[in-house]
Amino acid sequence: MDEEKAFALALLAVALYASLLVVWPFFTYVALAVFLAYALFPLQRRLAPRIGPRKAAVVLMVAATVLFVLPFVLMFQVVLQQALSVVERVQSGEIDVELLEEFLASDLWRDVLDAAQSGAGRVLEESVSVVGGASTVAVGMTILGFLLYYLLVAGDDAVAWFREMTPLPADVQDRLLAELDRLTYAVLITQGVIAVVQAVLTGLGLFALGFSNVLFWTVFAVVLGLLPFVGSMFIWIPAALLLIGTGRPFRGAALLVYGFGVINLTDNYLRPVIGGRSANLNPAILVVGIFGGLVVFGFTGIFVGPIVLGFTKTIVAVVADEYA
């Protein structure tokens, strides 16, 4: 019996390792599917009894896709209009091209560029490493779609399978699942709160400086804030450059100072405070989880890292309470 058990465990270890090798190249898409399924599952439970689980999953996936793509379509439309407006203002002489060129050649611009380089460069770096190419994106999105669909349709079955396969008492399973649910919820809510706060601050800054379409840019800043390594800085930095180029250098410089000194710092302050309290994690552990997860898992590590550390903390507590 011991030999059979040892062989079965060895076979299980090999199978798990081989499965990890298969899944790892597309870990980002798998993680995104899991997070999306978690966020959409409450709606799935409400819709499924009315139209069926499969139709409900399709409806939610289509709705989520539209909500994700629509802001980018609207942004492209607004940016195109703004670009045409800038061209007209340059031709009419309203925008001082020489002043803008002088700013781009100045030390101030180099400082701004250096400050933004880490964020923008990280976006490009992660995009290249994660995306890789059109074929990788196609396969990854296919995996994400299929996995999200079946997680929505059979989410309860997956939890039931976990309970059946886990040789732990029911109360211990309840504790682990409840803690995992709380951690995931806390991490996602923290990201959402930070995105909204930074977007509101961005909108207030643009409104104070007399920009149009402030409501649109505020809403779009929320969308950008939800994307890892992307944030409202991709709105207020171009806005500041536009102010400088139109002969309002003091307003442009004020927006840059406001952006780097207020908007960006909210992330550093709110993430440990809100995330640490809601996830019941020490802010230092939360920060380590974010940046450590970033290194190990890519941009989804912002979410995965804190959850891994928080769940490990729970497992240690469970082992200490139940089996020590």
C-alpha positions in Angstrom: 0.0 0.0 0.0 2.8 2.4 0.8 4.5 1.7 -2.5 1.2 2.3 -4.3 0.6 5.6 -2.4 4.2 6.8 -3.1 3.8 6.0 -6.8 0.4 7.8 -7.0 1.9 10.9 -5.3 4.9 10.9 -7.6 2.5 10.5 -10.6 0.5 13.4 -9.2 3.5 15.6 -8.8 4.7 14.9 -12.4 1.2 15.6 -13.7 0.9 18.9 -11.8 4.4 20.0 -13.0 3.6 19.1 -16.6 0.3 21.0 -16.3 2.1 24.0 -14.9 4.4 24.0 -17.9 1.4 23.9 -20.3 -0.5 26.7 -18.6 2.4 29.0 -17.7 2.9 30.7 -21.1 -0.7 31.9 -20.9 -0.8 32.5 -17.2 -1.8 36.2 -17.8 -4.9 35.2 -19.8 -5.8 32.4 -17.3 -5.5 34.8 -14.4 -7.6 37.5 -16.2 -10.3 34.9 -16.9 -10.4 33.9 -13.3 -10.7 37.5 -12.1 -13.4 38.3 -14.7 -15.3 35.2 -13.7 -15.1 36.2 -10.1 -16.4 39.7 -10.8 -19.2 38.6 -13.1 -20.4 35.5 -11.2 -22.8 37.4 -8.9 -24.6 38.6 -12.1 -24.4 35.1 -13.6 -26.2 33.7 -10.5 -29.0 36.2 -11.1 -29.4 35.7 -14.8 -29.0 32.0 -15.0 -32.4 31.0 -13.5 -34.1 33.3 -16.0 -32.4 32.6 -19.3 -30.2 29.6 -18.6 -26.5 29.4 -17.5 -25.1 29.2 -21.0 -27.0 32.1 -22.4 -26.3 34.1 -19.3 -22.6 33.5 -19.7 -22.7 34.6 -23.3 -24.7 37.8 -22.4 -22.2 38.7 -19.7 -19.2 38.1 -21.9 -20.6 40.2 -24.7 -21.6 43.0 -22.3 -18.1 43.0 -20.7 -16.5 43.1 -24.1 -18.6 46.1 -25.2 -17.9 47.9 -21.9 -14.2 47.4 -22.4 -14.0 48.3 -26.1 -16.5 51.2 -26.1 -14.3 53.7 -24.1 -11.4 53.1 -26.5 -13.6 53.7 -29.5 -15.0 56.9 -28.0 -11.4 57.9 -27.0 -10.2 57.4 -30.6 -13.1 59.6 -31.8 -12.4 62.4 -29.3 -8.6 62.2 -29.9 -9.1 62.5 -33.7 -11.3 65.5 -33.2 -8.7 67.1 -30.9 -5.9 66.3 -33.3 -7.8 68.0 -36.1 -8.4 71.0 -33.8 -4.7 71.2 -32.9 -3.7 71.1 -36.6 -6.1 74.0 -37.3 -4.8 76.0 -34.4 -1.2 75.4 -35.5 -2.1 76.6 -39.1 -3.9 79.7 -37.7 -0.9 80.5 -35.4 -2.8 80.1 -32.2 -0.4 77.4 -31.0 3.1 78.6 -30.7 5.2 75.8 -32.2 8.5 77.5 -31.4 7.5 77.6 -27.7 6.6 74.0 -27.7 9.9 73.1 -29.4 11.8 75.1 -26.8 10.0 73.2 -24.0 10.9 69.9 -25.6 14.5 70.9 -25.7 14.6 72.2 -22.1 15.7 70.5 -18.9 12.2 70.6 -17.5 11.0 68.3 -20.3 13.8 65.9 -19.7 12.7 65.7 -16.0 9.1 65.1 -17.0 10.2 62.5 -19.5 12.4 60.7 -17.0 9.5 60.7 -14.5 7.1 59.3 -17.0 9.6 56.9 -18.7 9.4 54.2 -16.0 5.6 54.0 -16.3 5.3 54.2 -20.1 8.4 52.1 -20.6 6.9 49.4 -18.3 3.7 49.5 -20.3 5.6 48.8 -23.5 7.9 46.2 -21.9 4.9 44.3 -20.5 3.0 44.6 -23.7 5.8 43.1 -25.7 6.5 40.3 -23.2 2.9 39.4 -22.6 1.5 39.9 -26.1 4.6 38.6 -28.0 2.8 38.7 -31.3 -0.6 38.5 -33.0 -0.7 34.7 -32.9 0.0 34.7 -29.1 -2.8 37.3 -28.6 -5.2 35.2 -30.6 -4.4 32.0 -28.7 -4.4 33.8 -25.4 -7.8 35.5 -26.0 -9.2 32.2 -27.2 -8.1 30.6 -23.9 -9.5 33.5 -21.9 -12.8 33.3 -23.7 -13.3 29.6 -23.3 -12.1 29.6 -19.7 -14.3 32.5 -18.7 -17.3 30.9 -20.3 -16.9 27.6 -18.5 -16.1 29.3 -15.2 -19.3 31.2 -15.4 -21.4 28.2 -16.5 -19.8 25.7 -14.0 -18.4 27.9 -11.3 -20.5 26.2 -8.6 -19.4 22.8 -9.9 -15.7 23.9 -9.7 -16.2 24.8 -6.0 -18.0 21.6 -5.3 -15.2 19.6 -7.0 -12.6 21.5 -4.9 -14.5 20.5 -1.7 -14.8 16.9 -2.8 -11.2 16.5 -3.7 -9.8 18.4 -0.7 -9.2 16.1 2.3 -10.0 18.7 4.9 -12.9 19.1 7.3 -15.9 21.1 6.0 -15.3 24.0 8.5 -11.6 24.3 7.4 -12.7 24.4 3.7 -15.3 27.1 4.5 -12.6 29.1 6.3 -10.2 28.8 3.4 -12.8 29.6 0.7 -14.2 32.5 2.7 -10.7 34.0 3.1 -9.8 33.5 -0.6 -13.1 35.2 -1.5 -12.4 38.2 0.9 -8.9 38.6 -0.4 -9.9 38.6 -4.1 -12.7 41.0 -3.4 -10.4 43.3 -1.4 -7.7 43.4 -4.1 -10.2 44.1 -6.9 -12.1 46.8 -5.0 -8.8 48.5 -4.0 -7.8 48.7 -7.7 -11.2 50.1 -8.6 -11.2 52.7 -5.8 -7.7 54.0 -6.7 -8.7 54.2 -10.4 -11.8 56.3 -9.5 -9.9 58.6 -7.1 -7.2 59.3 -9.6 -9.8 59.9 -12.4 -11.7 62.4 -10.2 -8.5 64.2 -9.4 -7.6 64.3 -13.0 -11.0 65.6 -14.0 -10.9 68.3 -11.3 -7.5 69.5 -12.6 -8.7 69.6 -16.2 -11.9 71.4 -15.2 -9.9 74.0 -13.3 -7.7 74.7 -16.3 -10.7 75.1 -18.6 -10.5 71.9 -20.7 -13.6 70.7 -22.6 -15.0 67.1 -22.5 -13.9 66.9 -18.8 -16.6 64.2 -18.0 -15.5 62.0 -20.9 -11.8 62.2 -19.9 -12.7 61.5 -16.3 -14.6 58.4 -17.2 -11.8 57.3 -19.6 -9.3 57.9 -16.8 -11.2 55.3 -14.7 -10.8 52.8 -17.5 -7.1 53.6 -17.9 -6.6 53.4 -14.1 -8.0 49.8 -14.1 -5.3 48.7 -16.5 -2.0 47.8 -14.9 0.9 50.2 -15.6 -1.6 52.5 -17.4 -3.2 55.4 -15.6 -4.5 58.9 -15.7 -0.9 60.2 -16.5 -1.6 59.3 -20.1 -4.3 62.0 -20.0 -2.9 64.8 -17.9 0.7 64.7 -19.4 -0.6 65.3 -23.0 -3.0 67.9 -21.6 -0.1 69.7 -19.9 1.9 69.6 -23.2 -1.1 71.1 -25.0 -1.2 74.0 -22.5 2.5 74.7 -23.0 2.1 74.5 -26.8 -0.8 76.9 -26.8 1.2 79.6 -25.0 0.2 78.8 -21.4 3.4 77.4 -19.9 2.5 78.2 -16.3 -0.7 76.3 -16.5 1.0 73.4 -18.1 3.7 73.3 -15.5 1.1 73.6 -12.8 -0.7 70.6 -14.2 2.5 68.6 -14.3 3.3 69.4 -10.7 -0.3 68.6 -9.7 -0.2 65.3 -11.6 3.1 64.1 -10.2 2.7 65.6 -6.8 -1.0 64.8 -6.1 -2.5 62.3 -8.5 0.3 59.9 -8.7 1.0 59.9 -5.0 -2.6 58.8 -4.2 -1.6 55.4 -5.6 1.3 55.1 -3.1 -0.9 56.2 -0.2 -4.3 54.6 -0.9 -3.2 51.2 -2.1 -1.5 50.2 1.3 -4.2 51.9 3.4 -7.3 50.6 1.6 -5.8 47.3 0.4 -4.2 46.6 3.8 -7.4 47.2 5.8 -9.8 45.4 3.5 -7.5 42.5 2.9 -6.5 42.4 6.5 -2.8 42.5 5.5 0.0 44.6 6.8 0.7 47.3 4.3 4.3 46.2 4.0 3.1 42.7 3.0 0.7 44.2 0.6 3.4 46.2 -1.1 5.7 43.2 -1.3 2.9 41.2 -2.8 2.2 43.8 -5.5 5.8 44.3 -6.6 6.8 40.7 -6.1 3.8 39.5 -8.0 4.7 42.0 -10.7 8.1 40.4 -11.1 7.0 36.8 -11.0 3.6 36.9 -12.8 3.7 40.0 -15.0 1.1 42.7 -14.8 -1.5 40.3 -13.4 0.8 39.9 -10.4 -0.5 43.3 -9.1 -3.6 41.2 -8.2 -2.2 37.8 -7.8 0.8 38.7 -5.6 -1.2 40.1 -2.6 -3.7 37.2 -2.9 -1.0 34.6 -2.8 0.7 36.2 0.3 -2.7 36.7 2.1 -3.8 33.2 1.4 -0.5 31.8 2.6 -1.0 33.7 5.8 -4.4 32.1 6.2 -3.1 28.6 5.5 -0.4 29.1 8.1 -3.1 30.2 10.6 -5.2 27.2 9.8 -2.4 24.8 10.2 -1.4 26.4 13.5 -5.0 26.3 14.8 -6.1 22.9 13.5 -2.9 20.7 13.3 -0.2 22.2 15.5 
